[in-house]
Amino acid sequence: MNLYDEILIFDWFRIFYIENNGMAFGMELPDPYGKLILTLFRIIVVGWGVFYVHKLTKQNSFPSGLLICFGLIIGGALGNIIDSTFYGNSLFHGKVVDMLSFPFFTVDLPNWLSFLEGNDGMFTFFAPVFNIADSGIFVGIVSILLFYRRHFK
């Protein structure tokens, strides 16, 4: 696929190829070292996460579901690190490939809600484009918040 190519799977699901230079929702740290700082920060956080999960497994007091949640978060972060490290112009200054989009519906909002509308003047419910790694991070975090927050004091 070329950049911005789209494959319509259903009315509410499409594969849409974009490259994300920054982090969530395309936010970026300022140049010239913003991308390098972001990538190094991601590597440090994943390293800490691996250390923490290793510590939890030695304690044997945490449910395996919690470890699976941490695995989803660390695996997703690692996938985004690999993309941003090697996919792009130079080492540690790469982009993350996003491709999943679920635009469930599009409506024209009243004028007083126009700040929610996109460039086309319409509001699309669930417009973000993301990747499988982002999904793993999201599912892991939401699962921890819903089912395992009592394990953290």
C-alpha positions as CSV (number, residue, x, y, z in Angstrom):
1,M,0.0,0.0,0.0
2,N,1.1,3.6,-0.6
3,L,0.7,6.3,2.0
4,Y,-3.0,7.2,2.5
5,D,-4.2,4.2,0.5
6,E,-7.5,2.8,1.9
7,I,-9.1,-0.6,1.7
8,L,-12.8,-0.6,2.7
9,I,-13.6,-3.8,4.6
10,F,-17.1,-2.8,5.9
11,D,-18.9,0.5,6.1
12,W,-17.5,0.8,9.7
13,F,-14.0,-0.7,9.2
14,R,-11.2,0.2,6.9
15,I,-7.5,-0.3,6.5
16,F,-6.0,3.1,6.0
17,Y,-2.2,3.4,5.7
18,I,-0.7,6.3,7.5
19,E,2.6,7.0,9.2
20,N,2.6,8.6,12.7
21,N,5.7,10.7,13.5
22,G,4.8,11.1,17.1
23,M,2.9,9.4,19.8
24,A,-0.8,9.0,20.6
25,F,-3.1,11.1,18.3
26,G,-0.1,12.3,16.3
27,M,1.2,14.5,19.1
28,E,4.9,15.3,18.6
29,L,7.7,16.6,20.8
30,P,9.5,19.6,19.2
31,D,12.5,19.1,16.9
32,P,15.4,18.5,16.6
33,Y,15.7,16.0,19.4
34,G,12.0,15.3,20.2
35,K,11.7,12.0,18.3
36,L,15.0,10.8,19.8
37,I,13.9,11.6,23.3
38,L,10.5,10.0,22.7
39,T,12.1,6.8,21.4
40,L,14.6,6.6,24.3
41,F,11.8,7.2,26.8
42,R,9.8,4.3,25.3
43,I,12.9,2.0,25.6
44,I,13.4,3.0,29.2
45,V,9.7,2.4,30.1
46,V,9.7,-1.0,28.4
47,G,12.9,-1.9,30.2
48,W,11.3,-0.9,33.5
49,G,8.2,-2.9,32.6
50,V,10.1,-6.0,31.9
51,F,12.0,-5.7,35.2
52,Y,8.7,-5.1,37.1
53,V,7.0,-8.1,35.4
54,H,10.1,-10.3,36.3
55,K,9.8,-9.1,39.9
56,L,6.1,-10.0,40.0
57,T,6.6,-13.4,38.6
58,K,9.1,-14.2,41.4
59,Q,6.6,-13.2,44.0
60,N,3.9,-15.7,42.7
61,S,1.2,-13.6,44.4
62,F,-0.2,-11.9,41.3
63,P,-2.8,-13.5,39.1
64,S,-1.7,-14.7,35.7
65,G,-4.3,-12.4,34.1
66,L,-2.4,-9.3,35.4
67,L,0.8,-10.6,33.9
68,I,-1.0,-11.1,30.6
69,C,-2.1,-7.4,30.8
70,F,1.4,-6.3,31.4
71,G,2.5,-8.5,28.5
72,L,0.0,-6.8,26.2
73,I,1.3,-3.4,27.3
74,I,5.0,-4.2,27.0
75,G,4.5,-6.1,23.7
76,G,2.5,-3.2,22.2
77,A,5.1,-0.7,23.3
78,L,7.9,-2.9,22.0
79,G,6.1,-3.1,18.6
80,N,5.9,0.7,18.4
81,I,9.6,1.0,19.5
82,I,10.7,-1.2,16.7
83,D,8.7,0.8,14.2
84,S,9.9,4.2,15.5
85,T,13.5,2.9,15.7
86,F,13.9,1.3,12.3
87,Y,11.1,2.5,10.0
88,G,12.0,6.0,8.8
89,N,14.7,8.3,7.7
90,S,17.4,7.4,10.3
91,L,17.9,5.3,13.4
92,F,15.6,6.4,16.3
93,H,13.9,9.0,14.2
94,G,11.4,6.7,12.5
95,K,7.6,6.6,12.2
96,V,5.0,4.2,13.5
97,V,2.7,2.7,10.9
98,D,-1.0,2.9,11.7
99,M,-3.6,1.2,9.7
100,L,-6.8,0.3,11.5
101,S,-9.8,2.7,11.4
102,F,-13.3,2.2,12.7
103,P,-15.4,5.2,11.5
104,F,-18.7,4.0,12.9
105,F,-20.8,6.9,11.7
106,T,-20.4,10.5,10.5
107,V,-22.9,13.3,11.4
108,D,-23.2,17.1,10.9
109,L,-23.2,18.6,14.4
110,P,-24.9,21.8,15.5
111,N,-22.8,25.0,15.2
112,W,-22.2,25.1,19.0
113,L,-20.3,21.8,18.7
114,S,-18.4,22.7,15.6
115,F,-15.1,22.4,17.5
116,L,-15.5,18.6,17.4
117,E,-15.8,18.5,13.6
118,G,-13.0,17.5,11.3
119,N,-11.6,19.3,8.3
120,D,-14.6,18.3,6.2
121,G,-17.1,20.0,8.6
122,M,-18.4,16.6,9.8
123,F,-18.0,14.7,13.0
124,T,-16.8,11.1,12.7
125,F,-17.4,8.9,15.7
126,F,-14.1,7.0,16.5
127,A,-12.0,8.6,13.8
128,P,-8.5,7.7,15.1
129,V,-6.3,5.4,13.0
130,F,-4.2,3.0,15.1
131,N,-2.3,-0.2,14.9
132,I,-2.3,-3.6,16.6
133,A,0.4,-2.6,19.1
134,D,-1.8,0.4,20.2
135,S,-4.6,-2.1,20.7
136,G,-2.5,-4.3,22.9
137,I,-1.5,-1.3,25.0
138,F,-5.1,-0.1,25.3
139,V,-6.6,-3.5,26.1
140,G,-3.9,-4.1,28.7
141,I,-4.4,-0.8,30.5
142,V,-8.2,-1.0,30.5
143,S,-8.1,-4.6,31.8
144,I,-5.8,-3.6,34.6
145,L,-8.1,-0.7,35.5
146,L,-11.2,-2.8,35.4
147,F,-10.0,-6.1,36.9
148,Y,-6.7,-5.7,38.8
149,R,-6.5,-2.2,40.3
150,R,-6.9,-3.6,43.8
151,H,-3.4,-5.1,43.5
152,F,-1.9,-1.6,43.5
153,K,-1.8,0.5,46.6
